[in-house]
Amino acid sequence: MAKVIFVLQRKPGMTPEECSATWAGERHTSIVSKIPGLTRWVQNHVLSAPGDPVCDGIGELWFDGDEVMHGALASPQMAAAVEDARTFLDMDKTGLVIVEESPIMTRGHDRAGRSSAPDKE
């Protein structure tokens, strides 16, 4: 699996609620859903943070492999998604990273398969 994470910053003058609604809205989701090879898309909307939030949202785009992901990032469909994002994001402050996920704990187990649930006394 290949994964791209976007750290989103809203445009000046737009409220967090307006930004989230536009990001999750029909127009943007219909554009992003056309990105070739996209297998999963997760939107993480910021609800709260200690102090001022460092961002307004985190987006995750998942692909079956690196080659598919790189093709998608260079596609006209991705260009259309970025162009639409300009209507609600500050693109100078919004960024992306390509990551390799390393699960540490899943369903109560650590990466070695041991239970991570607290011992019962």
N, C-alpha and C positions, 0 to 999 in steps of 0.2 A: 504494500500500500504506500502510496505517495500522498503527502499532505502539504497544503499551503495554508498558512495562517495569516489573516489580515488583522491588523490593529487599526481600528477605525476612529477617526476624529470627525465630528460633525462640522458643518460649515458655520462660520460666525453668523450670529443672528438667528440660528435655528435652535429650538429647544431640544433637549434630549428625547422628549416624547415624539416630537415631529420627525426627528432623525430616525428613531426606531420604527415608527409607523411607515415611513417611506422605504426604509431598508427591507422591512417585512411585507411591504405592499405588493399588490398584483403586478404592477409594471416591472419593478426590479426583479421579483422572483421569476417572472415569465422570461426575462432576458437571461438571467443566470442559469436557469434550468436548461437552456439550449447549448451550454458550453460542452463541447465534445469530450467524451470520456469521463464526465463527472459522475461519480457513483454515490457521493454523499455530500450534503451541504448542511452545516450546523451554524446557526446564528446564536451567539451568546450576547444577550442584551444586559448591559450593566444596570443593576438595581440599586446598589449602594457600594460604598468604599469608605475606608477611613480617610477623612479629609476629602479633597477634590479627586474624583476618579481620574486615572491616568489616560483613560480612553472612554469612548462611548459604546464600544462593542468589539467583540472578537469574532471574526468569521473563519470557518474552517471549510476548505474545499478538499475533497478526497478523490483520488484517482487510483486505478489499478496498478500503476507503475510509473517510474520516472519518465520514460519516453512518452507515455500518454499525457502525463502532467505537463511536460515541456511543450508538447504539441498544443495542448489546450491553452496554455499561457500565451502562446503566439497566435492564437486563432482569431478570426474576425469576431466570433461570438464573445470572446473575452474582451476584445477591444470595445464592443458594444456595451458590455457590462460595466467596464471602467468609465466609459463616456456617460452612462446613466448615473453611476455613482457620483460623478462630478456635480450632479444636481443637489446632493445632500451631504457630501463629504468634503472636508478640506484635504485635498489630495497632496498638499505639501506636508501635511502632518500625518497622513494615513500611510501605513507601510505594510509590507508583506515579508514573510520569511518562509522558506521551504524547510520543513522539519522532518526528522526521523523520530517517530514515537517509540518510547521505551517504557512500556508499562511496568510499574513498580508494584501495584496491587490491583487485583481484579477479583470482584465478588468475595471479598473477605480473605483472599490469599495473597501472600507476597510473591515476588517473581520466582522464588524457588519452590512455590507450591505449598508452603507452610501456611497454616491458618493464622490470620492476623487478628482474629477476634481476641478480646481480652480473656484471660483465664478466669474461670468461675471458682470462687472460693467455697 
